């Protein structure tokens, strides 16, 4: 996969873009655009795991690959999406035939790598699953049941390798430093998009740009632009950002199958911070049921994560908060909740009218308060 390195030296212009390309055979090479003299000494990386190449389109929640919208911004930046213990349990039993990843035993400065990932994600406001998926996509580390060689671990994310430095010494070598590097550069890309309207390599929301295989992609959101800045390939069916999307779906399917609507509208919560939806609130009634929602005016956002209900802006009057208006509610979905009429425990499926559109109804999950 091809991706820009995340550092520049003081002697190089800020606009310099460095690329590290991983060939299909696994050989690694880094080179700066316009400079054919530099390069990283050849190393080996494992090819994509065959299981990662099984197309996830239509599985879980029926999502399909969209090269212009790889993941929703709110999901990409949900730093609380996974806790350290959740990641540790995932490493203990991976989707790869249930085998245990070497990451389950990996420590850095006496602290489990799973804890480091959670802390790095929180520090840079990036979904920790993005970092876990990148560990797999870049170096097949989640699937590895034995500790890989030091060369691979030192360059786990391909982050920070400068042109003309065969040792990659200018980068941050080591598994956890590489994860830290990736978290930091993803945050820098998102901040650049907010503050300057484009990333260091010129990716913009809503503006077409050619990928390294000469496909024109118009990113629909910041998360997608950031991912193409890191890896400017689509490579549908075999690598690039298709592989990121595919592995993200696969890991999400494993993690969320027993936890539908995780941190989303209709999901269980105990406080507002447990709701990743923008301007979300954890709404609790007289009973034990508390769920994530947000005020709305006709429409509500949907999540691209697997096992997430479609949503509906229901005109609930004063029923929920005592304030007239619309609230986002999960729609009834028997595929997600087959045992309770399409709703989670503590909810009942019933009709609701759309706020701002009298006469338009959908079945939504109503809390049994």
C-alpha positions in Angstrom: 0.0 0.0 0.0 1.1 3.5 -0.7 1.0 6.2 1.9 2.7 9.4 2.8 5.2 9.5 5.6 4.2 11.6 8.5 7.3 13.7 9.1 9.5 16.2 7.3 13.0 17.4 8.1 13.8 21.1 8.7 15.8 21.1 5.4 12.7 20.0 3.4 9.8 22.2 2.4 6.6 21.6 4.3 4.9 20.7 1.1 7.2 17.7 0.5 5.3 14.5 0.4 7.0 11.2 1.0 5.5 7.9 0.0 6.1 4.4 1.3 4.9 1.7 -1.1 4.2 -1.9 -0.2 4.3 -4.1 -3.2 1.9 -6.9 -3.6 4.8 -9.4 -2.9 5.4 -7.7 0.4 8.6 -5.7 -0.3 8.7 -2.3 1.2 10.1 0.8 -0.4 9.9 4.5 0.5 10.5 7.3 -2.0 9.8 11.0 -2.2 7.8 12.2 -5.1 10.2 13.6 -7.7 13.2 11.9 -6.1 14.1 8.5 -7.3 17.4 8.3 -5.4 16.0 7.6 -1.9 14.5 4.5 -0.5 14.0 2.3 2.5 16.1 -0.9 2.5 14.0 -3.9 1.4 12.1 -5.6 4.2 9.3 -8.1 4.2 5.7 -7.7 5.2 3.1 -10.5 5.1 0.6 -10.3 2.3 -3.1 -9.7 3.3 -4.5 -12.6 5.3 -6.9 -14.5 3.0 -9.7 -14.1 5.5 -9.4 -10.3 5.1 -10.0 -10.6 1.4 -13.5 -12.1 1.9 -15.8 -9.3 0.8 -17.9 -8.1 3.8 -20.4 -6.3 1.6 -23.9 -7.3 2.6 -22.8 -9.0 5.9 -23.8 -7.8 9.4 -26.0 -4.9 8.5 -25.9 -5.1 4.7 -23.3 -2.3 4.2 -21.5 -2.1 0.9 -18.2 -0.6 0.0 -18.3 3.1 -1.0 -14.9 4.4 -2.1 -16.0 8.0 -1.5 -17.4 7.4 2.1 -15.2 4.9 3.9 -16.4 5.6 7.4 -18.5 8.2 9.0 -16.7 11.1 10.7 -18.4 10.6 14.1 -17.4 6.9 14.1 -13.8 7.7 12.9 -13.4 10.2 15.8 -15.2 8.2 18.5 -12.2 7.7 20.8 -14.3 5.9 23.4 -15.6 3.3 21.0 -13.5 0.5 22.5 -12.0 0.3 26.0 -8.6 -1.3 26.7 -10.3 -4.4 28.2 -12.5 -4.8 25.1 -9.5 -4.7 22.9 -7.7 -7.2 25.1 -10.6 -9.6 24.9 -10.6 -9.2 21.1 -6.8 -10.0 21.0 -7.4 -13.0 23.2 -9.9 -14.4 20.7 -9.6 -12.9 17.2 -11.8 -13.4 14.1 -9.0 -15.5 12.7 -10.4 -18.9 13.5 -10.6 -17.7 17.1 -6.9 -17.9 17.6 -5.0 -15.7 20.1 -3.0 -12.8 18.7 0.5 -12.2 20.0 -0.9 -8.7 20.8 -2.7 -10.2 23.8 0.7 -10.7 25.5 2.5 -7.6 24.0 3.5 -5.0 26.5 5.4 -1.7 26.3 7.1 -0.3 29.4 5.2 -2.9 31.5 1.8 -1.8 30.2 -0.4 -4.0 27.8 -0.5 -2.8 24.2 -4.3 -2.8 24.4 -4.1 -0.2 27.2 -1.7 1.9 25.1 -4.0 1.8 22.1 -6.9 3.1 24.2 -4.8 5.9 25.6 -3.4 6.9 22.2 -6.9 6.9 20.8 -8.1 9.2 23.6 -5.2 11.5 23.3 -5.7 12.1 19.5 -9.5 11.7 19.5 -9.4 8.8 17.0 -11.5 5.6 17.2 -9.2 2.9 18.6 -10.7 0.4 16.2 -9.2 2.5 13.3 -5.7 1.9 14.9 -6.4 -1.8 15.4 -7.5 -2.2 11.8 -4.5 -0.4 10.6 -2.2 -2.8 12.6 -3.8 -5.6 10.6 -4.0 -3.9 7.2 -0.4 -2.6 7.3 1.3 -5.6 8.8 -1.2 -8.4 9.6 -0.4 -8.1 13.3 -3.8 -8.9 14.7 -3.8 -12.2 12.9 -0.2 -13.1 14.0 -0.2 -15.7 16.8 3.6 -15.5 17.2 5.7 -12.3 17.7 6.8 -11.0 14.2 10.4 -10.0 13.5 11.7 -6.7 14.9 12.0 -5.1 11.5 8.2 -5.4 11.0 7.3 -4.4 14.5 9.5 -1.3 14.3 7.6 -0.2 11.2 4.2 -1.6 12.1 2.2 1.4 10.7 4.7 2.5 8.1 4.7 5.8 9.9 7.6 8.3 9.8 10.0 6.6 7.4 12.0 9.4 5.8 13.4 9.3 2.2 17.1 8.3 1.9 17.2 6.6 5.4 17.5 2.9 4.9 17.3 2.3 8.6 14.1 4.4 9.0 15.9 5.9 12.0 14.2 9.2 11.6 10.9 7.6 12.3 9.5 6.4 15.6 10.6 2.8 15.6 8.7 0.3 17.7 5.2 -1.1 17.9 3.7 1.5 20.4 5.6 4.5 19.0 4.3 3.5 15.5 0.7 3.4 16.8 1.3 6.8 18.5 2.6 8.2 15.2 -0.5 7.0 13.3 -2.9 8.4 15.8 -1.1 11.8 15.7 -1.0 12.0 11.9 -4.6 11.1 11.6 -5.5 13.9 14.0 -3.3 16.3 12.0 -5.0 15.4 8.8 -8.5 16.0 10.4 -7.3 19.3 11.9 -5.9 20.4 8.6 -9.2 19.6 6.9 -11.0 21.7 9.5 -8.5 24.6 9.5 -7.1 24.7 5.9 -9.7 22.7 4.0 -7.2 20.1 2.8 -4.6 17.7 4.0 -0.8 17.9 3.4 -1.2 15.9 0.2 -4.1 17.9 -1.1 -7.1 15.7 -0.3 -10.3 17.7 0.3 -13.9 17.0 1.1 -16.1 17.3 -1.9 -13.1 17.8 -4.3 -12.0 15.0 -6.8 -8.4 13.8 -6.6 -6.6 11.0 -8.3 -5.5 8.0 -6.3 -2.2 6.2 -7.0 -4.0 3.9 -9.4 -5.3 6.9 -11.3 -8.9 6.7 -10.0 -10.8 9.9 -9.4 -12.2 10.0 -5.8 -14.3 12.7 -4.3 -14.2 12.2 -0.5 -17.6 12.8 1.0 -16.2 13.5 4.5 -13.1 14.2 6.5 -12.5 10.7 7.6 -12.4 9.5 4.0 -10.0 12.3 3.0 -7.7 11.4 5.9 -7.7 7.8 5.0 -6.7 8.6 1.4 -4.0 10.9 2.6 -2.5 8.0 4.6 -3.1 5.4 1.9 -3.9 6.9 -1.6 -5.1 3.7 -3.1 -8.6 2.1 -3.6 -7.4 -1.4 -4.7 -10.9 -2.8 -4.5 -10.9 -6.5 -3.7 -7.2 -6.7 -2.9 -5.8 -3.9 -0.7 -5.7 -0.2 -0.1 -8.7 1.6 1.4 -11.0 -1.2 0.3 -9.0 -3.5 2.6 -9.3 -1.0 5.4 -13.1 -0.8 5.0 -13.3 -4.6 4.7 -11.3 -5.3 7.8 -13.1 -2.5 9.7 -16.4 -4.2 8.9 -15.1 -7.6 9.8 -13.7 -6.6 13.1 -16.9 -4.6 13.9 -19.0 -7.6 13.1 -17.1 -9.6 15.7 -17.1 -6.8 18.3 -20.7 -5.6 17.9 -22.7 -8.7 17.2 -23.6 -9.0 20.9 -23.8 -5.3 21.4 -26.1 -3.7 18.7 -26.4 0.1 18.5 -23.1 0.4 20.4 -22.7 4.1 21.5 -25.3 5.1 18.9 -29.0 6.1 18.9 -30.9 3.4 20.8 -27.8 2.1 22.4 -27.6 1.6 26.2 -25.7 4.3 28.2 -25.1 5.6 31.7 -24.0 9.1 30.8 -23.8 11.5 27.8 -20.2 10.6 27.1 -21.4 7.1 26.3 -23.1 8.4 23.2 -20.9 9.0 20.2 -23.7 10.6 18.1 -23.1 14.4 17.6 -24.9 16.4 20.3 -26.1 13.0 21.7 -27.5 12.7 25.1 -28.1 9.7 27.4 -31.8 9.9 28.2 -33.1 8.1 31.2 -36.7 7.8 32.5 -38.2 6.6 35.7 -37.3 3.0 34.9 -33.9 1.4 34.3 -33.8 1.9 30.5 -31.4 4.7 29.5 -30.5 5.1 25.8 -28.6 7.4 23.4 -30.6 9.9 21.4 -30.5 13.5 20.2 -32.9 16.3 19.4 -33.9 16.4 15.7 -35.7 18.4 13.1 -37.2 15.9 10.6 -34.0 13.8 10.0 -31.5 11.9 12.0 -28.0 10.5 11.2 -27.4 6.8 10.6 -24.3 4.9 11.7 -22.1 3.0 9.2 -21.1 0.6 11.9 -22.5 -3.0 11.6 -25.4 -3.9 13.9 -26.8 -0.4 14.1 -30.5 0.4 13.7 -31.7 2.8 11.1 -33.0 6.0 12.8 -36.1 8.1 12.7 -36.9 11.6 13.9 -40.0 11.0 15.9 -42.4 13.6 17.1 -42.6 12.6 20.7 -44.1 15.9 22.0 -43.3 16.1 25.7 -43.2 12.3 26.2 -39.4 11.9 26.7 -37.9 15.1 27.9 -40.9 17.3 28.9 -39.9 19.6 26.0 -42.0 19.5 22.7 -40.0 18.5 19.7 -38.4 15.6 17.8 -36.0 13.0 19.1 -33.9 10.5 17.1 -35.2 6.9 17.8 -34.0 3.5 16.6 -36.3 2.0 14.0 -37.7 -1.5 14.7 -35.4 -4.1 13.1 -36.1 -7.9 13.5 -32.7 -8.8 12.1 -31.0 -7.0 15.0 -33.6 -7.9 17.7 -35.5 -11.0 16.7 -36.8 -11.8 20.2 -38.6 -8.5 21.0 -40.4 -7.4 17.9 -37.4 -5.7 16.5 -36.3 -3.8 19.6 -33.8 -4.3 22.4 -35.0 -5.3 25.9 -36.7 -2.4 27.6 -38.2 -1.1 24.4 -41.4 -1.7 22.5 -42.0 -1.4 18.8 -44.8 1.2 18.0 -45.6 3.7 15.4 -44.4 7.3 15.5 -45.0 10.3 13.4 -42.0 12.2 11.9 -41.4 15.5 13.5 -42.1 18.3 11.1 -43.9 16.0 8.6 -47.4 15.2 9.8 -48.9 12.0 8.3 -45.5 10.3 7.8 -45.0 7.3 10.2 -42.5 4.7 10.9 -42.2 1.9 13.5 -39.7 2.9 16.2 -38.5 1.4 19.5 -40.1 3.2 22.3 -38.7 2.9 25.8 -41.0 1.1 28.3 -40.8 3.7 31.0 
